[in-house]
Amino acid sequence: MSIIALSRISKSFGDKTVLHGVDLEVGEGEMVGLIGASGSGKSTLIRMICGLERMDRGTAGRIALFDKETQKDGRFSEHCEGLRREVGVIFQQFNLISRLSLLTNVLAGRLGRIPRWRGTTGLFPQSDKVKALRALERVGLIDQAHQRASTLSGGQQQRGAIARVLTQEARLILADEPIASLDPASAKLVMSTLRQINRLDKTTVIVSLHQIDHAFEHCDRIIALKDGRVLHNGPTGGISPDDIADLYGVEAGSLDLVKARPAKPTGRPAYPGNGLAPQDDLAARVAVSV
Ligand SMILES: Nc1ncnc2c1ncn2[C@@H]1O[C@H](COP(=O)(O)OP(=O)(O)OP(=O)(O)O)[C@@H](O)[C@H]1O
């Protein structure tokens, strides 16, 4: 199944065109790094894929997710809203509600999947609370479940945001510069968490990154944008120092990144006891109100 299919996607803001007829296909279970200099169109492309942005009209462009059309020639299709529920989006700024507990934030991942009255009254079904706690356990934050989001570190908040998309049971994760605000150790942990979800759950992940060594280490495929056009689209190992130099407008000899290569799967979880806590144990924990 095709997870993402884009054809002839163009986007302009005023008289400035930031995406020029982009074509892309992403398949099930891929982990794709989206790289490119600042302003090359990475965020716009991600916003387009998740239905937050309309393409230009009159271009015959088309976007489909999971083989269903979300927009065509600048018009959203009837499937768009339903398909958005299947897409988990992670932003650089975490987007947790700071005064609420981490668990409540993570439960928000269920909002598109429960009746509205439950969401507005905060009466999440027990099964959803178990899902949220399992997600927190997978990202190594079970002990922080009842902590206010504002008291968590940046790395913890970003892993909280990942737990939220796990709770959403997203089939596609779009992460827009998820590690840009993090220290190196937290960045590594966030990237290995995304990679592990991709490997264990076969969730498709697209991650835009400024730190290209992380893209080299964790992604199977690199899509490189330059001035709104795809400059490179292929296996991570196939991108050359010259490609990178061209992308960022630097001398190839000044780059020290080719030593970074895709990591081999280890099968090791990022956290001890990760992900598979006994259901009973988790059910007991949800007795605490959220
Ligand atoms: N809502 C908007 N209105 C006007 N211009 C916009 C808007 N959104 C993006 N742009 C412009 O589109 C271009 C591409 O922006 P985009 O954020 O997609 O790039 P990016 O590759 O994600 O950059 P960065 O890595 O710095 O986040 C930039 O020139 C930006 O100023």
Ligand as a Chemical Component Dictionary entry (heavy atoms), coordinates in Angstrom:
data_LIG
# 
_chem_comp.id                   LIG 
_chem_comp.type                 NON-POLYMER 
_chem_comp.pdbx_formal_charge   0 
_chem_comp.three_letter_code    LIG 
# 
loop_
_chem_comp_atom.comp_id 
_chem_comp_atom.atom_id 
_chem_comp_atom.alt_atom_id 
_chem_comp_atom.type_symbol 
_chem_comp_atom.charge 
_chem_comp_atom.model_Cartn_x 
_chem_comp_atom.model_Cartn_y 
_chem_comp_atom.model_Cartn_z 
_chem_comp_atom.pdbx_ordinal 
LIG N1  N1  N 0 2.316  31.061 5.966 1  
LIG C1  C1  C 0 3.331  31.542 5.231 2  
LIG N2  N2  N 0 3.232  32.757 4.653 3  
LIG C2  C2  C 0 4.226  33.259 3.895 4  
LIG N3  N3  N 0 5.369  32.604 3.640 5  
LIG C3  C3  C 0 5.530  31.395 4.194 6  
LIG C4  C4  C 0 4.524  30.801 5.008 7  
LIG N4  N4  N 0 4.952  29.569 5.411 8  
LIG C5  C5  C 0 6.181  29.415 4.862 9  
LIG N5  N5  N 0 6.525  30.498 4.136 10 
LIG C6  C6  C 0 7.767  30.679 3.388 11 
LIG O1  O1  O 0 7.972  29.520 2.622 12 
LIG C7  C7  C 0 9.350  29.191 2.548 13 
LIG C8  C8  C 0 9.541  27.769 3.010 14 
LIG O2  O2  O 0 9.273  27.720 4.419 15 
LIG P1  P1  P 0 9.319  26.354 5.227 16 
LIG O3  O3  O 0 8.998  26.701 6.652 17 
LIG O4  O4  O 0 8.492  25.344 4.556 18 
LIG O5  O5  O 0 10.852 25.964 5.069 19 
LIG P2  P2  P 0 11.723 24.946 5.926 20 
LIG O6  O6  O 0 12.585 24.215 4.961 21 
LIG O7  O7  O 0 10.858 24.144 6.827 22 
LIG O8  O8  O 0 12.606 25.976 6.759 23 
LIG P3  P3  P 0 13.209 25.796 8.251 24 
LIG O9  O9  O 0 14.163 24.662 8.164 25 
LIG O10 O10 O 0 13.878 27.111 8.517 26 
LIG O11 O11 O 0 12.044 25.549 9.168 27 
LIG C9  C9  C 0 10.079 30.221 3.426 28 
LIG O12 O12 O 0 10.590 31.225 2.585 29 
LIG C10 C10 C 0 8.976  30.776 4.297 30 
LIG O13 O13 O 0 9.254  32.100 4.662 31 
# 
loop_
_chem_comp_bond.comp_id 
_chem_comp_bond.atom_id_1 
_chem_comp_bond.atom_id_2 
_chem_comp_bond.value_order 
_chem_comp_bond.pdbx_ordinal 
LIG N1  C1  SING 1  
LIG C1  N2  SING 2  
LIG C1  C4  DOUB 3  
LIG N2  C2  DOUB 4  
LIG C2  N3  SING 5  
LIG N3  C3  DOUB 6  
LIG C3  C4  SING 7  
LIG C3  N5  SING 8  
LIG C4  N4  SING 9  
LIG N4  C5  DOUB 10 
LIG C5  N5  SING 11 
LIG N5  C6  SING 12 
LIG C6  O1  SING 13 
LIG C6  C10 SING 14 
LIG O1  C7  SING 15 
LIG C7  C8  SING 16 
LIG C7  C9  SING 17 
LIG C8  O2  SING 18 
LIG O2  P1  SING 19 
LIG P1  O3  DOUB 20 
LIG P1  O4  SING 21 
LIG P1  O5  SING 22 
LIG O5  P2  SING 23 
LIG P2  O6  DOUB 24 
LIG P2  O7  SING 25 
LIG P2  O8  SING 26 
LIG O8  P3  SING 27 
LIG P3  O9  DOUB 28 
LIG P3  O10 SING 29 
LIG P3  O11 SING 30 
LIG C9  O12 SING 31 
LIG C9  C10 SING 32 
LIG C10 O13 SING 33 
# 
